[in-house]
Amino acid sequence: MSVIHKFKGDTSIYGWQGVNGMVPTEEGIKDTTMHILLGKDESEAHFITRYFRVEAGGCSPLHQHPHEHEVVILHGKGTVQINDDVTEVTPFDAILISGGDMHQFKNTSDEPLGFLCIIPKLAS
Amino acid sequence: MSVIHKFKGDTSIYGWQGVNGMVPTEEGIKDTTMHILLGKDESEAHFITRYFRVEAGGCSPLHQHPHEHEVVILHGKGTVQINDDVTEVTPFDAILISGGDMHQFKNTSDEPLGFLCIIPKLAS
């Protein structure tokens, strides 16, 4: 069934109606919250769109897995490491991380870093 | 292979390094450009992330298809029609349109309406 999650309108917090934020507990993740926006509860969806917010000084884990990520930066400033390469990221940069590639996002600024990260349903 | 398409930095235009915009020609689409950001050229990707920009007065076609859309509004203001329901959309609203549902985006403002729209690879 189609669904609309309205943004709550406060870009200092980022929140959506009908979506609860959660704190991922994977080893290596730091000061990061996740909102699963679309696809998890819709049985027919082939992929899941999540929003991540990484606080100043925070990071996602440095890890790899078989599935790909498609990422679009929404706000803030940081870096993405893909294998041995580290690249600065700023709003609206689009990043595909192939399955098997080591990767990590870090917030290198004083403001929250926010991005959308889409994964295939089978990986969830 | 992983890839980064840096945003060109001009939010009055929206453009990415290594990505060419195109004008879809489907019947019913009006004043809309599309940038295919991620997933089309990466053989292992299971889904494709596209950016659409709908100019003032423009719209996407009113249509349906078997695959789902996952959409996040980036800028501007408009409406989404899903079957018989029309809802106003503004930045960061998250919308899943199920396969088979009639749908259309319209720009109802004087500024461009921009959104990400993700589709499964098999639908491209």
gemmi code that builds the backbone of each chain (N, CA, C; Angstrom):
import gemmi

chains = {
    "A": [
        ("MET", (0.838, -1.189, 0.000), (0.000, 0.000, 0.000), (0.880, 1.250, 0.000)),
        ("SER", (0.510, 2.215, -0.795), (1.274, 3.465, -0.825), (1.220, 4.156, 0.530)),
        ("VAL", (2.261, 4.909, 0.846), (2.326, 5.581, 2.142), (3.068, 6.909, 1.987)),
        ("ILE", (2.649, 7.904, 2.751), (3.346, 9.193, 2.776), (3.757, 9.479, 4.216)),
        ("HIS", (5.045, 9.675, 4.438), (5.522, 10.119, 5.754), (5.924, 11.584, 5.619)),
        ("LYS", (5.054, 12.460, 6.142), (5.350, 13.893, 6.066), (6.538, 14.219, 6.964)),
        ("PHE", (7.420, 15.046, 6.448), (8.526, 15.574, 7.249), (7.949, 16.517, 8.291)),
        ("LYS", (8.480, 16.456, 9.501), (7.899, 17.259, 10.577), (8.233, 18.744, 10.473)),
        ("GLY", (9.187, 19.082, 9.605), (9.392, 20.488, 9.283), (10.511, 21.169, 10.026)),
        ("ASP", (11.163, 20.464, 10.923), (12.233, 21.089, 11.701), (13.574, 20.512, 11.247)),
        ("THR", (14.322, 21.308, 10.464), (15.584, 20.797, 9.931), (16.709, 20.833, 10.965)),
        ("SER", (16.413, 21.261, 12.192), (17.434, 21.128, 13.232), (17.336, 19.750, 13.903)),
        ("ILE", (16.243, 19.050, 13.660), (16.055, 17.740, 14.287), (15.931, 16.629, 13.240)),
        ("TYR", (15.147, 16.827, 12.221), (14.792, 15.833, 11.204), (13.952, 14.729, 11.840)),
        ("GLY", (12.708, 14.712, 11.453), (11.798, 13.677, 11.929), (10.629, 13.584, 10.958)),
        ("TRP", (9.982, 12.433, 10.933), (8.897, 12.181, 9.999), (7.694, 11.623, 10.741)),
        ("GLN", (6.515, 12.006, 10.334), (5.303, 11.444, 10.930), (5.242, 9.948, 10.638)),
        ("GLY", (4.984, 9.169, 11.686), (4.847, 7.722, 11.500), (6.157, 6.974, 11.432)),
        ("VAL", (7.265, 7.654, 11.715), (8.580, 7.003, 11.663), (9.305, 7.261, 12.985)),
        ("ASN", (9.722, 6.200, 13.647), (10.493, 6.344, 14.878), (11.984, 6.239, 14.586)),
        ("GLY", (12.752, 7.149, 15.162), (14.203, 7.033, 15.050), (14.720, 5.926, 15.950)),
        ("MET", (15.872, 5.374, 15.597), (16.492, 4.354, 16.443), (18.003, 4.578, 16.454)),
        ("VAL", (18.645, 4.010, 17.454), (20.096, 4.144, 17.565), (20.720, 2.793, 17.212)),
        ("PRO", (21.344, 2.682, 16.049), (21.968, 1.397, 15.691), (23.087, 1.070, 16.686)),
        ("THR", (23.246, -0.212, 16.963), (24.208, -0.621, 17.993), (25.386, -1.403, 17.423)),
        ("GLU", (25.511, -1.390, 16.109), (26.621, -2.136, 15.499), (27.961, -1.629, 16.028)),
        ("GLU", (28.900, -2.544, 16.208), (30.221, -2.165, 16.701), (30.871, -1.161, 15.740)),
        ("GLY", (31.403, -0.099, 16.279), (32.119, 0.885, 15.466), (31.291, 2.087, 15.087)),
        ("ILE", (29.977, 2.010, 15.283), (29.135, 3.160, 14.960), (29.143, 4.108, 16.161)),
        ("LYS", (29.122, 5.417, 15.880), (29.250, 6.386, 16.967), (28.328, 7.576, 16.724)),
        ("ASP", (27.508, 7.899, 17.707), (26.683, 9.112, 17.689), (25.845, 9.226, 16.415)),
        ("THR", (25.142, 8.151, 16.101), (24.373, 8.084, 14.861), (22.968, 7.576, 15.150)),
        ("THR", (21.984, 8.224, 14.540), (20.606, 7.730, 14.607), (20.120, 7.405, 13.198)),
        ("MET", (19.151, 6.495, 13.137), (18.628, 6.046, 11.846), (17.111, 6.136, 11.864)),
        ("HIS", (16.541, 6.618, 10.770), (15.097, 6.565, 10.547), (14.859, 5.710, 9.295)),
        ("ILE", (14.090, 4.664, 9.447), (13.744, 3.848, 8.270), (12.493, 4.459, 7.657)),
        ("LEU", (12.674, 5.118, 6.513), (11.602, 5.931, 5.946), (10.625, 5.120, 5.103)),
        ("LEU", (11.144, 4.287, 4.235), (10.298, 3.649, 3.219), (10.777, 2.231, 2.918)),
        ("GLY", (9.842, 1.332, 2.727), (10.162, 0.021, 2.152), (10.201, -1.130, 3.133)),
        ("LYS", (10.435, -0.842, 4.409), (10.577, -1.950, 5.358), (9.229, -2.617, 5.630)),
        ("ASP", (8.200, -1.821, 5.812), (6.896, -2.371, 6.170), (6.009, -2.618, 4.950)),
        ("GLU", (6.514, -2.291, 3.776), (5.734, -2.475, 2.558), (6.256, -3.732, 1.862)),
        ("SER", (5.463, -4.787, 1.926), (5.969, -6.108, 1.545), (6.413, -6.167, 0.097)),
        ("GLU", (5.830, -5.336, -0.748), (6.166, -5.422, -2.158), (7.443, -4.658, -2.525)),
        ("ALA", (7.971, -3.882, -1.594), (9.130, -3.038, -1.925), (10.387, -3.884, -2.079)),
        ("HIS", (11.216, -3.511, -3.032), (12.465, -4.220, -3.297), (13.659, -3.580, -2.615)),
        ("PHE", (13.471, -2.417, -1.975), (14.602, -1.708, -1.376), (14.070, -0.831, -0.249)),
        ("ILE", (14.975, -0.422, 0.611), (14.611, 0.315, 1.822), (15.376, 1.625, 1.854)),
        ("THR", (14.652, 2.732, 2.040), (15.262, 4.054, 2.121), (15.352, 4.467, 3.583)),
        ("ARG", (16.569, 4.702, 4.048), (16.799, 5.103, 5.436), (17.452, 6.489, 5.464)),
        ("TYR", (17.202, 7.224, 6.545), (17.892, 8.490, 6.797), (18.807, 8.296, 7.992)),
        ("PHE", (20.072, 8.679, 7.824), (21.037, 8.626, 8.919), (21.447, 10.041, 9.301)),
        ("ARG", (21.559, 10.248, 10.599), (22.064, 11.511, 11.124), (23.259, 11.192, 12.009)),
        ("VAL", (24.418, 11.718, 11.617), (25.661, 11.492, 12.349), (26.033, 12.804, 13.031)),
        ("GLU", (26.103, 12.786, 14.346), (26.412, 14.015, 15.085), (27.889, 14.392, 14.898)),
        ("ALA", (28.224, 15.622, 15.258), (29.625, 16.074, 15.181), (30.519, 15.067, 15.899)),
        ("GLY", (31.572, 14.637, 15.226), (32.489, 13.665, 15.818), (32.059, 12.221, 15.658)),
        ("GLY", (30.863, 11.995, 15.132), (30.368, 10.630, 14.983), (30.778, 9.995, 13.665)),
        ("CYS", (30.460, 8.710, 13.538), (30.810, 7.976, 12.315), (29.957, 6.723, 12.190)),
        ("SER", (29.879, 6.229, 10.968), (29.313, 4.906, 10.728), (30.446, 3.887, 10.879)),
        ("PRO", (30.128, 2.620, 11.018), (31.209, 1.641, 11.192), (32.049, 1.506, 9.915)),
        ("LEU", (33.327, 1.232, 10.092), (34.175, 0.863, 8.949), (33.957, -0.623, 8.725)),
        ("HIS", (33.209, -0.938, 7.668), (32.860, -2.353, 7.462), (32.580, -2.622, 5.988)),
        ("GLN", (32.308, -3.855, 5.705), (31.897, -4.253, 4.357), (30.794, -5.293, 4.481)),
        ("HIS", (30.059, -5.467, 3.397), (28.986, -6.461, 3.350), (28.677, -6.732, 1.887)),
        ("PRO", (27.934, -7.784, 1.606), (27.738, -8.162, 0.188), (26.852, -7.211, -0.608)),
        ("HIS", (26.021, -6.404, 0.070), (25.058, -5.577, -0.669), (25.587, -4.159, -0.877)),
        ("GLU", (25.011, -3.504, -1.853), (25.409, -2.139, -2.189), (24.650, -1.117, -1.333)),
        ("HIS", (25.215, 0.083, -1.244), (24.534, 1.258, -0.721), (24.375, 2.260, -1.856)),
        ("GLU", (23.236, 2.964, -1.893), (23.147, 4.182, -2.695), (22.838, 5.304, -1.710)),
        ("VAL", (23.674, 6.320, -1.724), (23.650, 7.372, -0.696), (23.530, 8.741, -1.363)),
        ("VAL", (22.687, 9.597, -0.807), (22.654, 11.010, -1.206), (22.754, 11.843, 0.073)),
        ("ILE", (23.745, 12.710, 0.115), (23.951, 13.567, 1.289), (22.863, 14.640, 1.308)),
        ("LEU", (22.258, 14.849, 2.465), (21.219, 15.884, 2.581), (21.721, 17.154, 3.259)),
        ("HIS", (22.541, 17.017, 4.289), (23.018, 18.212, 4.994), (24.312, 17.887, 5.718)),
        ("GLY", (25.066, 18.951, 6.012), (26.307, 18.789, 6.763), (27.495, 18.499, 5.866)),
        ("LYS", (28.557, 18.074, 6.509), (29.840, 17.921, 5.810), (30.619, 16.809, 6.496)),
        ("GLY", (31.269, 15.982, 5.701), (32.033, 14.895, 6.292), (32.903, 14.230, 5.255)),
        ("THR", (33.245, 12.987, 5.519), (34.041, 12.215, 4.571), (33.402, 10.846, 4.385)),
        ("VAL", (33.663, 10.279, 3.213), (33.373, 8.863, 3.009), (34.689, 8.175, 2.654)),
        ("GLN", (34.963, 7.108, 3.354), (36.094, 6.256, 2.995), (35.552, 5.052, 2.235)),
        ("ILE", (36.116, 4.791, 1.064), (35.778, 3.587, 0.308), (37.100, 2.872, 0.030)),
        ("ASN", (37.266, 1.734, 0.626), (38.557, 1.033, 0.616), (39.636, 2.004, 1.096)),
        ("ASP", (40.640, 2.345, 0.267), (41.727, 3.199, 0.756), (41.528, 4.680, 0.446)),
        ("ASP", (40.417, 5.024, -0.210), (40.214, 6.409, -0.636), (39.255, 7.142, 0.298)),
        ("VAL", (39.637, 8.335, 0.716), (38.789, 9.174, 1.562), (38.419, 10.433, 0.772)),
        ("THR", (37.129, 10.721, 0.675), (36.631, 11.846, -0.123), (35.718, 12.703, 0.736)),
        ("GLU", (35.860, 14.004, 0.619), (34.954, 14.908, 1.342), (33.563, 14.851, 0.713)),
        ("VAL", (32.546, 14.872, 1.554), (31.172, 14.877, 1.039), (30.412, 16.072, 1.591)),
        ("THR", (29.588, 16.648, 0.732), (28.762, 17.807, 1.065), (27.374, 17.582, 0.439)),
        ("PRO", (26.409, 18.444, 0.754), (25.027, 18.166, 0.340), (24.834, 17.862, -1.148)),
        ("PHE", (24.044, 16.837, -1.360), (23.566, 16.327, -2.649), (24.609, 15.495, -3.396)),
        ("ASP", (25.800, 15.294, -2.822), (26.712, 14.316, -3.419), (26.011, 12.953, -3.453)),
        ("ALA", (26.220, 12.217, -4.542), (25.585, 10.908, -4.743), (26.676, 9.846, -4.801)),
        ("ILE", (26.519, 8.809, -4.003), (27.587, 7.831, -3.794), (27.020, 6.429, -3.894)),
        ("LEU", (27.579, 5.619, -4.758), (27.244, 4.191, -4.765), (28.430, 3.431, -4.199)),
        ("ILE", (28.172, 2.670, -3.141), (29.203, 1.814, -2.548), (28.889, 0.381, -2.947)),
        ("SER", (29.785, -0.198, -3.709), (29.552, -1.560, -4.197), (29.643, -2.568, -3.062)),
        ("GLY", (28.914, -3.658, -3.199), (29.035, -4.756, -2.252), (30.486, -5.209, -2.173)),
        ("GLY", (30.945, -5.465, -0.950), (32.322, -5.933, -0.754), (33.333, -4.841, -0.490)),
        ("ASP", (33.001, -3.595, -0.797), (33.941, -2.489, -0.557), (33.866, -2.044, 0.911)),
        ("MET", (35.029, -1.916, 1.538), (35.083, -1.346, 2.884), (34.628, 0.111, 2.811)),
        ("HIS", (33.862, 0.561, 3.794), (33.382, 1.948, 3.727), (33.030, 2.476, 5.110)),
        ("GLN", (33.131, 3.794, 5.220), (32.793, 4.481, 6.472), (32.472, 5.948, 6.192)),
        ("PHE", (31.432, 6.452, 6.821), (31.139, 7.882, 6.787), (31.553, 8.497, 8.118)),
        ("LYS", (32.177, 9.671, 8.043), (32.541, 10.403, 9.257), (32.037, 11.828, 9.148)),
        ("ASN", (31.569, 12.353, 10.266), (31.213, 13.768, 10.333), (32.458, 14.544, 10.758)),
        ("THR", (32.931, 15.412, 9.889), (34.150, 16.179, 10.173), (33.839, 17.634, 10.501)),
        ("SER", (32.575, 17.926, 10.722), (32.176, 19.322, 10.973), (31.562, 19.461, 12.359)),
        ("ASP", (31.108, 20.656, 12.661), (30.457, 20.915, 13.950), (28.938, 20.768, 13.872)),
        ("GLU", (28.429, 20.514, 12.675), (26.987, 20.382, 12.479), (26.664, 18.922, 12.161)),
        ("PRO", (25.415, 18.493, 12.391), (25.066, 17.109, 12.041), (25.231, 16.835, 10.541)),
        ("LEU", (25.683, 15.642, 10.236), (25.769, 15.156, 8.852), (24.563, 14.242, 8.622)),
        ("GLY", (23.800, 14.531, 7.570), (22.609, 13.719, 7.304), (22.617, 13.200, 5.885)),
        ("PHE", (22.229, 11.946, 5.722), (22.181, 11.392, 4.357), (21.120, 10.298, 4.267)),
        ("LEU", (20.629, 10.131, 3.042), (19.782, 8.993, 2.723), (20.671, 7.830, 2.308)),
        ("CYS", (20.325, 6.635, 2.724), (21.087, 5.439, 2.359), (20.090, 4.339, 2.019)),
        ("ILE", (20.150, 3.887, 0.792), (19.192, 2.892, 0.301), (19.891, 1.547, 0.174)),
        ("ILE", (19.227, 0.513, 0.644), (19.770, -0.848, 0.558), (18.734, -1.778, -0.053)),
        ("PRO", (19.176, -2.859, -0.660), (18.196, -3.827, -1.166), (17.467, -4.503, -0.016)),
        ("LYS", (16.234, -4.875, -0.233), (15.396, -5.461, 0.817), (16.020, -6.723, 1.399)),
        ("LEU", (16.643, -7.517, 0.574), (17.202, -8.788, 1.041), (18.288, -8.595, 2.081)),
        ("ALA", (18.870, -7.383, 2.137), (19.977, -7.126, 3.068), (19.477, -6.694, 4.435)),
        ("SER", (18.193, -6.435, 4.564), (17.703, -5.853, 5.823), (17.464, -6.914, 6.878)),
    ],
    "B": [
        ("MET", (31.589, -1.384, -9.307), (32.603, -0.512, -8.737), (31.937, 0.698, -8.070)),
        ("SER", (32.432, 1.045, -6.922), (31.880, 2.213, -6.225), (32.111, 3.483, -7.039)),
        ("VAL", (31.230, 4.451, -6.865), (31.332, 5.694, -7.634), (30.801, 6.857, -6.791)),
        ("ILE", (31.422, 8.019, -6.966), (30.955, 9.236, -6.303), (30.662, 10.280, -7.379)),
        ("HIS", (29.432, 10.765, -7.412), (29.091, 11.880, -8.293), (28.943, 13.120, -7.420)),
        ("LYS", (29.948, 13.969, -7.443), (29.898, 15.196, -6.645), (28.825, 16.129, -7.196)),
        ("PHE", (28.066, 16.719, -6.291), (27.101, 17.751, -6.659), (27.873, 18.984, -7.113)),
        ("LYS", (27.396, 19.640, -8.157), (28.147, 20.776, -8.695), (28.047, 22.024, -7.826)),
        ("GLY", (27.123, 22.021, -6.874), (27.145, 23.080, -5.880), (26.187, 24.214, -6.106)),
        ("ASP", (25.460, 24.180, -7.203), (24.550, 25.281, -7.509), (23.114, 24.782, -7.349)),
        ("THR", (22.470, 25.178, -6.246), (21.120, 24.679, -5.986), (20.057, 25.418, -6.807)),
        ("SER", (20.476, 26.367, -7.656), (19.492, 26.953, -8.565), (19.387, 26.113, -9.846)),
        ("ILE", (20.356, 25.219, -10.047), (20.349, 24.397, -11.259), (20.226, 22.902, -10.925)),
        ("TYR", (20.989, 22.441, -9.989), (21.135, 21.015, -9.650), (21.813, 20.261, -10.797)),
        ("GLY", (23.028, 19.847, -10.527), (23.782, 19.079, -11.498), (24.865, 18.307, -10.772)),
        ("TRP", (25.309, 17.218, -11.356), (26.309, 16.349, -10.733), (27.424, 16.062, -11.729)),
        ("GLN", (28.632, 15.978, -11.230), (29.764, 15.613, -12.079), (29.559, 14.193, -12.602)),
        ("GLY", (29.740, 14.024, -13.889), (29.627, 12.690, -14.475), (28.211, 12.229, -14.732)),
        ("VAL", (27.247, 13.126, -14.590), (25.836, 12.771, -14.822), (25.234, 13.771, -15.795)),
        ("ASN", (24.666, 13.280, -16.871), (23.994, 14.157, -17.820), (22.492, 14.162, -17.568)),
        ("GLY", (21.911, 15.349, -17.571), (20.461, 15.438, -17.464), (19.805, 15.042, -18.778)),
        ("MET", (18.576, 14.594, -18.703), (17.836, 14.266, -19.922), (16.379, 14.711, -19.745)),
        ("VAL", (15.702, 14.840, -20.858), (14.297, 15.249, -20.829), (13.447, 14.038, -21.185)),
        ("PRO", (12.757, 13.451, -20.220), (11.906, 12.295, -20.536), (10.803, 12.701, -21.508)),
        ("THR", (10.453, 11.778, -22.375), (9.489, 12.124, -23.434), (8.170, 11.369, -23.284)),
        ("GLU", (7.991, 10.720, -22.149), (6.745, 9.963, -21.951), (5.527, 10.892, -22.082)),
        ("GLU", (4.474, 10.359, -22.647), (3.250, 11.149, -22.823), (2.732, 11.615, -21.468)),
        ("GLY", (2.396, 12.885, -21.368), (1.814, 13.423, -20.141), (2.814, 14.100, -19.238)),
        ("ILE", (4.116, 13.908, -19.503), (5.119, 14.580, -18.682), (5.306, 15.993, -19.223)),
        ("LYS", (5.533, 16.941, -18.306), (5.608, 18.342, -18.742), (6.696, 19.069, -17.969)),
        ("ASP", (7.615, 19.700, -18.691), (8.623, 20.590, -18.096), (9.409, 19.897, -16.985)),
        ("THR", (9.915, 18.728, -17.292), (10.607, 17.913, -16.297), (11.927, 17.403, -16.876)),
        ("THR", (12.976, 17.478, -16.067), (14.255, 16.872, -16.437), (14.595, 15.792, -15.410)),
        ("MET", (15.416, 14.830, -15.860), (15.792, 13.713, -15.009), (17.309, 13.543, -15.047)),
        ("HIS", (17.896, 13.299, -13.888), (19.298, 12.894, -13.790), (19.337, 11.499, -13.157)),
        ("ILE", (19.928, 10.571, -13.843), (20.086, 9.227, -13.269), (21.390, 9.227, -12.485)),
        ("LEU", (21.269, 9.229, -11.156), (22.434, 9.453, -10.300), (23.222, 8.177, -10.040)),
        ("LEU", (22.531, 7.119, -9.694), (23.213, 5.917, -9.184), (22.485, 4.653, -9.624)),
        ("GLY", (23.260, 3.637, -9.963), (22.711, 2.289, -10.112), (22.518, 1.815, -11.527)),
        ("LYS", (22.400, 2.746, -12.492), (22.115, 2.313, -13.859), (23.344, 1.669, -14.503)),
        ("ASP", (24.493, 2.277, -14.299), (25.713, 1.783, -14.941), (26.483, 0.800, -14.070)),
        ("GLU", (25.982, 0.562, -12.860), (26.669, -0.348, -11.947), (25.913, -1.673, -11.964)),
        ("SER", (26.527, -2.663, -12.595), (25.796, -3.897, -12.913), (25.276, -4.607, -11.675)),
        ("GLU", (25.957, -4.434, -10.550), (25.543, -5.177, -9.361), (24.399, -4.502, -8.609)),
        ("ALA", (24.048, -3.279, -8.976), (23.036, -2.540, -8.219), (21.641, -3.122, -8.455)),
        ("HIS", (20.845, -3.157, -7.402), (19.493, -3.689, -7.477), (18.444, -2.602, -7.682)),
        ("PHE", (18.862, -1.333, -7.655), (17.890, -0.238, -7.756), (18.608, 0.992, -8.302)),
        ("ILE", (17.824, 1.927, -8.791), (18.351, 3.105, -9.477), (17.811, 4.355, -8.803)),
        ("THR", (18.723, 5.268, -8.434), (18.340, 6.521, -7.802), (18.386, 7.628, -8.848)),
        ("ARG", (17.257, 8.264, -9.065), (17.153, 9.350, -10.041), (16.738, 10.644, -9.338)),
        ("TYR", (17.159, 11.773, -9.915), (16.701, 13.088, -9.453), (15.813, 13.681, -10.530)),
        ("PHE", (14.621, 14.127, -10.149), (13.715, 14.797, -11.073), (13.555, 16.253, -10.667)),
        ("ARG", (13.544, 17.089, -11.678), (13.268, 18.514, -11.459), (12.077, 18.898, -12.322)),
        ("VAL", (11.021, 19.343, -11.665), (9.779, 19.727, -12.345), (9.658, 21.239, -12.248)),
        ("GLU", (9.656, 21.896, -13.381), (9.575, 23.367, -13.383), (8.176, 23.832, -12.960)),
        ("ALA", (8.063, 25.110, -12.637), (6.762, 25.683, -12.279), (5.737, 25.343, -13.364)),
        ("GLY", (4.619, 24.810, -12.963), (3.574, 24.439, -13.918), (3.742, 23.065, -14.530)),
        ("GLY", (4.855, 22.405, -14.244), (5.116, 21.091, -14.829), (4.538, 19.953, -14.005)),
        ("CYS", (4.649, 18.756, -14.561), (4.130, 17.574, -13.870), (4.757, 16.308, -14.427)),
        ("SER", (4.700, 15.265, -13.645), (5.018, 13.926, -14.139), (3.738, 13.340, -14.729)),
        ("PRO", (3.861, 12.278, -15.518), (2.642, 11.726, -16.112), (1.730, 11.103, -15.055)),
        ("LEU", (0.446, 11.160, -15.286), (-0.507, 10.410, -14.454), (-0.556, 8.997, -15.029)),
        ("HIS", (0.082, 8.075, -14.308), (0.177, 6.720, -14.867), (0.337, 5.695, -13.746)),
        ("GLN", (0.418, 4.447, -14.153), (0.700, 3.367, -13.207), (1.623, 2.369, -13.891)),
        ("HIS", (2.266, 1.556, -13.076), (3.162, 0.510, -13.596), (3.344, -0.521, -12.487)),
        ("PRO", (3.883, -1.665, -12.812), (3.949, -2.740, -11.791), (4.945, -2.478, -10.671)),
        ("HIS", (5.930, -1.600, -10.868), (6.974, -1.435, -9.860), (6.687, -0.253, -8.941)),
        ("GLU", (7.304, -0.284, -7.798), (7.131, 0.765, -6.795), (8.087, 1.927, -7.041)),
        ("HIS", (7.725, 3.082, -6.489), (8.616, 4.239, -6.367), (8.884, 4.476, -4.881)),
        ("GLU", (10.110, 4.863, -4.552), (10.361, 5.471, -3.248), (10.897, 6.864, -3.534)),
        ("VAL", (10.245, 7.862, -2.966), (10.491, 9.267, -3.319), (10.803, 10.066, -2.055)),
        ("VAL", (11.801, 10.935, -2.132), (12.051, 11.915, -1.074), (12.149, 13.285, -1.740)),
        ("ILE", (11.309, 14.215, -1.291), (11.298, 15.568, -1.854), (12.554, 16.299, -1.376)),
        ("LEU", (13.245, 16.973, -2.291), (14.444, 17.733, -1.911), (14.184, 19.232, -1.821)),
        ("HIS", (13.406, 19.774, -2.734), (13.157, 21.224, -2.718), (11.860, 21.526, -3.455)),
        ("GLY", (11.295, 22.695, -3.125), (10.091, 23.141, -3.809), (8.824, 22.646, -3.138)),
        ("LYS", (7.745, 22.791, -3.842), (6.418, 22.512, -3.269), (5.502, 22.048, -4.387)),
        ("GLY", (4.699, 21.053, -4.094), (3.793, 20.557, -5.117), (2.774, 19.623, -4.519)),
        ("THR", (2.253, 18.751, -5.377), (1.294, 17.750, -4.914), (1.681, 16.395, -5.480)),
        ("VAL", (1.283, 15.357, -4.744), (1.319, 14.012, -5.308), (-0.104, 13.468, -5.288)),
        ("GLN", (-0.525, 12.976, -6.429), (-1.794, 12.255, -6.509), (-1.497, 10.760, -6.482)),
        ("ILE", (-2.147, 10.039, -5.575), (-2.042, 8.577, -5.556), (-3.469, 8.047, -5.618)),
        ("ASN", (-3.797, 7.428, -6.720), (-5.183, 7.032, -7.013), (-6.076, 8.270, -6.877)),
        ("ASP", (-7.022, 8.311, -5.956), (-7.934, 9.461, -5.884), (-7.509, 10.514, -4.874)),
        ("ASP", (-6.400, 10.295, -4.182), (-5.986, 11.211, -3.119), (-4.875, 12.148, -3.592)),
        ("VAL", (-5.050, 13.436, -3.327), (-4.038, 14.434, -3.663), (-3.506, 15.027, -2.361)),
        ("THR", (-2.179, 15.007, -2.188), (-1.548, 15.471, -0.958), (-0.470, 16.490, -1.299)),
        ("GLU", (-0.403, 17.568, -0.520), (0.677, 18.543, -0.719), (2.004, 17.935, -0.270)),
        ("VAL", (3.065, 18.210, -1.033), (4.389, 17.724, -0.647), (5.360, 18.891, -0.556)),
        ("THR", (6.222, 18.810, 0.443), (7.252, 19.817, 0.701), (8.544, 19.078, 1.070)),
        ("PRO", (9.656, 19.818, 1.192), (10.948, 19.137, 1.338), (11.014, 18.095, 2.459)),
        ("PHE", (11.626, 16.991, 2.079), (11.951, 15.825, 2.905), (10.765, 14.910, 3.178)),
        ("ASP", (9.595, 15.233, 2.637), (8.508, 14.253, 2.697), (8.961, 12.974, 1.991)),
        ("ALA", (8.584, 11.834, 2.568), (8.979, 10.521, 2.050), (7.730, 9.770, 1.605)),
        ("ILE", (7.744, 9.272, 0.389), (6.539, 8.730, -0.239), (6.858, 7.401, -0.897)),
        ("LEU", (6.125, 6.370, -0.549), (6.230, 5.108, -1.277), (4.968, 4.937, -2.108)),
        ("ILE", (5.140, 4.791, -3.405), (4.015, 4.548, -4.303), (4.072, 3.086, -4.715)),
        ("SER", (3.059, 2.350, -4.301), (3.044, 0.913, -4.590), (2.842, 0.655, -6.076)),
        ("GLY", (3.377, -0.452, -6.543), (3.127, -0.878, -7.919), (1.630, -0.990, -8.158)),
        ("GLY", (1.186, -0.494, -9.295), (-0.229, -0.570, -9.644), (-1.043, 0.645, -9.271)),
        ("ASP", (-0.524, 1.487, -8.385), (-1.263, 2.696, -7.997), (-1.053, 3.807, -9.029)),
        ("MET", (-2.132, 4.424, -9.465), (-2.041, 5.603, -10.332), (-1.366, 6.721, -9.546)),
        ("HIS", (-0.474, 7.462, -10.189), (0.224, 8.521, -9.441), (0.710, 9.620, -10.375)),
        ("GLN", (0.840, 10.819, -9.797), (1.332, 11.982, -10.546), (1.859, 13.027, -9.568)),
        ("PHE", (3.006, 13.594, -9.893), (3.536, 14.744, -9.157), (3.286, 16.004, -9.975)),
        ("LYS", (2.866, 17.061, -9.283), (2.675, 18.362, -9.939), (3.406, 19.426, -9.150)),
        ("ASN", (4.012, 20.347, -9.849), (4.583, 21.522, -9.203), (3.506, 22.592, -9.121)),
        ("THR", (3.156, 22.970, -7.905), (2.083, 23.960, -7.712), (2.642, 25.310, -7.273)),
        ("SER", (3.946, 25.469, -7.370), (4.567, 26.707, -6.888), (5.264, 27.430, -8.044)),
        ("ASP", (5.926, 28.517, -7.701), (6.669, 29.279, -8.708), (8.134, 28.860, -8.786)),
        ("GLU", (8.552, 27.966, -7.911), (9.942, 27.516, -7.879), (10.004, 26.070, -8.371)),
        ("PRO", (11.174, 25.615, -8.831), (11.274, 24.208, -9.252), (10.996, 23.245, -8.089)),
        ("LEU", (10.345, 22.149, -8.414), (10.114, 21.054, -7.471), (11.138, 19.968, -7.790)),
        ("GLY", (11.900, 19.556, -6.776), (12.926, 18.537, -7.015), (12.762, 17.372, -6.059)),
        ("PHE", (12.939, 16.165, -6.573), (12.835, 14.992, -5.688), (13.685, 13.844, -6.207)),
        ("LEU", (14.094, 13.010, -5.266), (14.726, 11.742, -5.607), (13.632, 10.699, -5.797)),
        ("CYS", (13.804, 9.831, -6.777), (12.837, 8.764, -7.042), (13.628, 7.499, -7.356)),
        ("ILE", (13.443, 6.495, -6.519), (14.191, 5.256, -6.649), (13.272, 4.168, -7.199)),
        ("ILE", (13.783, 3.423, -8.150), (13.017, 2.328, -8.754), (13.856, 1.065, -8.738)),
        ("PRO", (13.217, -0.104, -8.747), (13.993, -1.337, -8.849), (14.655, -1.451, -10.224)),
        ("LYS", (15.803, -2.080, -10.270), (16.579, -2.169, -11.503), (15.786, -2.834, -12.626)),
        ("LEU", (14.989, -3.819, -12.290), (14.269, -4.569, -13.319), (13.281, -3.695, -14.073)),
        ("ALA", (12.904, -2.542, -13.464), (11.909, -1.667, -14.092), (12.531, -0.687, -15.070)),
        ("SER", (13.854, -0.601, -15.089), (14.483, 0.454, -15.896), (14.615, 0.059, -17.358)),
    ],
}
model = gemmi.Model(1)
for chain_id, residues in chains.items():
    chain = gemmi.Chain(chain_id)
    for i, (resn, *xyz) in enumerate(residues, 1):
        res = gemmi.Residue()
        res.name, res.seqid = resn, gemmi.SeqId(i, " ")
        for name, pos in zip(("N", "CA", "C"), xyz):
            atom = gemmi.Atom()
            atom.name, atom.element = name, gemmi.Element(name[0])
            atom.pos, atom.b_iso = gemmi.Position(*pos), 0.0
            res.add_atom(atom)
        chain.add_residue(res)
    model.add_chain(chain)
structure = gemmi.Structure()
structure.add_model(model)
structure.setup_entities()
